[in-house]
Structures are given as C-alpha cells and as structure tokens.
Amino acid sequence: MDKQAKQALDKGLERLQHWKLSFGAWEQDSTLSVSDEKAEEVFSRLSQKLKCNYPFHHPVYAGQMLKPPHPVAWAAYAMAMSINPNNHALDGGPPSSEMEKEVVAELANFFGYGETFLGHLTASGTIANLEALWIARESHPGKKIAFSSNSHYTHERMCGVLAVDSVKIPILEDRNFDLSSVDPEKIGTIVVTLGTTGLGEVEHLEQVIPWAKKHGIRIHIDAAYGGFFRTLKDSDLIDGTQWKLMQEANSIVIDPHKHGLQPYGCGSVLFKDPEVGRFYKHDSPYTYFTSDDLHLGEISLECSRAGAAAVALWATLQCFPLKEKEGFGPVMAQCRKAALKGYSLMEDSRKLVPYKKPELDIVGYFPSDCKTTSQISDLSKKVFDAGMKDQSFYLSLFKVPSSEFIRLHPEYKADSEMVTILRSVFMKPEQAAFVEELVNRIESHL
Ligand SMILES: *Cc1c(COP(=O)(O)O)cnc(C)c1O
C-alpha cells in the first residue's frame, strides 16, 4: 500500500507541477537552496532519529491510541501540502475549503443531523471540545457544565479556561449517570462520552436525553475516540443503543485523527443548530451561516488551519465511505473483533484476567497470579517493561481506583488506593489476526 500511495503521490505531484509551471517559468531563490549532500546527510540522520519511535504501525504495538494514517491520507495530505492552502478563508484555499464543507456534511449526515447543521474541522479533539464548551457557555450563561468522572480530562481543564463552573457526575454500578447527585436547574450542558479514552466505555445517552429535555439542558457528545463505531450501530458486533441516538445531541465531536485513518491535526466539531453561528460573529444574521458562501474562518475559533487536513480526509472518505458493509464499517469491525477475541482468550487464560468486557476495541486486563492490588500493579508494570525491552509487545498501563476494581474482582485484596492494570487499544484491523500471538507473548512473560 505504501508503494501504491507513493506512485499516486508522484503522479499527483507531477500533475500539479504542470499547473504550477502554467503561470510562467520561475526559479527558486538561491537563498533557499540545499545541497544534495546536505539533504542526504540530514535525511539519513532523520531516519535514525525516527527509528527511536515505538512501532505504532505494527500489530505488536497494542498500547495507546496511536497508529499511522492510511497511505491514501498521507499521499493526499502531502500533495495538498505542496500548495499549502489555508482553510481559514475561502480565498486561502477554495478547493480545500469546499472539500472541508463536503466532509463535514458527510460527518453530519453520518450522525443523523439534518441539512442545517454547522461544523468544521479542527486541529484536534481538544480544540473541538473547547469550541463546543464555549458555545455551551455562551448559550447557557451562568450555568454549569456537567460530565462524568470517566470523561476526558480536557472537559474539566477547558471549563477552567472558559471560567465556567463544572460538576462531575458519578457513574453508578449499572453504568448510569447518578443524576440524583446534581441540581438540574444549575446545569446548562451535559457531556456524554461515547467511547471513553480509558477503556472505550459508551455512556448512557439514552438515560440522559429525557432528563436533559425535561430540564432544558443541552447535550454535547464527545465521540472523539468512538465516533467511527457508529458505522456498526446496526450490526451485532456492538450494542447500538446509544449510537442510534446521536442525532438528539446539540453538538458532537469526532476525531478523524483517531479512528478516521488521518494524520494528526484533524478533529471536528458539529452543531445541530446552525443558529449557534451567531456566537462566532455577532453582527452577522444567522442565515449567513447556511449560505453557500460560508467562510470557514467565520465559524471557527482557530484562524489558520491546514487545508491539507481537509484534503486528506476527503480523499480517505472517497475510498472508505462511512458505511457498515464497505469502507469504515469493515475496518471498525476488525478492531472490535480483535478486542472480543483478546477478551475471550484472556477469559480462558491461566495467567491473565480481563478487567471487564470491552464495549469497543479497548481491553483492560491484569496478571492473575496475585493476591493484592499492589501486587497486580507491580506485576503489570513488570510485564509492560519486559515486552518493550525485548520488543515482543507494546502495551499501556491504566490506573483504576482499587474500590472499583474490587467491586468487579472481589477475590483480590485492596492494599492500595489505586491499582495499575494493563491496557491495549486494538485500533489496527490487522490485530484481529495477531491478537492470539500477542496474548501468547504476554503470557510467556508471566
Ligand atoms: C483523544 C480524546 C480527546 C482529546 O482529543 P485530542 O485530539 O487528543 O486533542 C477528547 N475526548 C476523548 C474522548 C478522546 O478520546
């Protein structure tokens, strides 16, 4: 695939070269020249440096949410970057701005928003969530923003940045929000995470919708990680209940640079009601924001943004539509299958215990040959280090409160406040075939 992308890129750059030269001959200024020897020397050193990365591209890397973008995405990105359009304004990059509107409409349609939404790409999920929480503050001034204790730490931090009061809602044993713990009159917006960053848990949107409607509370969905799993909502691979309700939310964040096969620099925020555009530009009537001449910079907190990011996502969605049976669906299905297979192998394992059944493609687990939470933490760290040392596997560590741990695994004794367990994010479809070997390798280190 790398080869295919390299050829596509070479051809694409050649085609662009004809266009670039069509404006008349010119030469690069001599101050910008780099000798062949220098380029060779720098790039040789660079490849040495880059080899110090963990092997994010390989199925042995089953640690954090990291993987390279699809070759289609990097080839399209590199091609557009040779022109370097800026999607801040239409004249900064007319084609890439159009492509951004197209992909954002595809995302909005994917989530079940109608024709009249507002949205754009962002540098990241953090910025996308910041923007959604800013709109939350502006539309419900003086009210708090609520989120669960499992939500990404960015929500608490951004409430600080925005100087909005926030409240954490505990998650109960039945996985519902403990809504009785808060005064709904004081809350303006609740954040529901579909696919938590820790263990890919899917929060109960179903429970929140009637409560929020009753009290006039806005709903923001943070699907930065999980969003692409909506392609599987009608399959029997996941419980589609929460995913089918996404169109009920006022705003949604999804990160194409997480599960969307994109390079970093591609998040997105979507609003159901385009009228929130008024918070971006006070002297503009809201109809402006649904017109064909929308300048993306008028509805974005960020100014300069890489047009290449929109181009890469556009090209990717041409090859991978947001469908269950083709494009993204089969990719997400493989990741899900990897997690389910890993889970069942660990259930049968004498040396590993799954922490809980994964809802998406992230599995938490720990070594069984322990009696106390501190022994589990020590052994987990040891295995984590050992795999990295001999390069046979790469995992991540995850801390959970021991009280929660003991509730699920009462046969262990809590002798520490927190317990560190192992965690694997199976976000590469190749891991469906590799997970058995991975579990074997982990077991052989125990
Ligand atoms: C990753 C993530 C974020 C933060 O997004 P970045 O793109 O890393 O800035 C926010 N929320 C959730 C649920 C995430 O998984």
The ligand as a Tripos MOL2 file, in Angstrom:
@<TRIPOS>MOLECULE
LIG
   15    15     1     0     0
SMALL
NO_CHARGES

@<TRIPOS>ATOM
      1 C1         -8.4940   11.8400   22.4730 C.3       1 LIG1
      2 C2         -9.6960   12.3630   23.1180 C.ar      1 LIG1
      3 C3         -9.8670   13.7430   23.3490 C.ar      1 LIG1
      4 C4         -8.7830   14.7330   23.0330 C.3       1 LIG1
      5 O1         -8.5650   14.7960   21.6600 O.3       1 LIG1
      6 P1         -7.1360   15.2050   21.0300 P.3       1 LIG1
      7 O2         -7.3690   15.0080   19.5810 O.co2     1 LIG1
      8 O3         -6.1310   14.2770   21.6150 O.co2     1 LIG1
      9 O4         -6.8790   16.6170   21.3920 O.co2     1 LIG1
     10 C5        -11.0400   14.1660   23.9110 C.ar      1 LIG1
     11 N1        -12.0050   13.2850   24.2520 N.ar      1 LIG1
     12 C6        -11.8820   11.9600   24.0630 C.ar      1 LIG1
     13 C7        -12.9910   11.0470   24.4580 C.3       1 LIG1
     14 C8        -10.7130   11.4530   23.4940 C.ar      1 LIG1
     15 O5        -10.5710   10.1230   23.3240 O.3       1 LIG1
@<TRIPOS>BOND
     1     1     2 1
     2     2     3 ar
     3     2    14 ar
     4     3     4 1
     5     3    10 ar
     6     4     5 1
     7     5     6 1
     8     6     7 2
     9     6     8 1
    10     6     9 1
    11    10    11 ar
    12    11    12 ar
    13    12    13 1
    14    12    14 ar
    15    14    15 1
@<TRIPOS>SUBSTRUCTURE
     1 LIG1         1 GROUP 0 **** ****
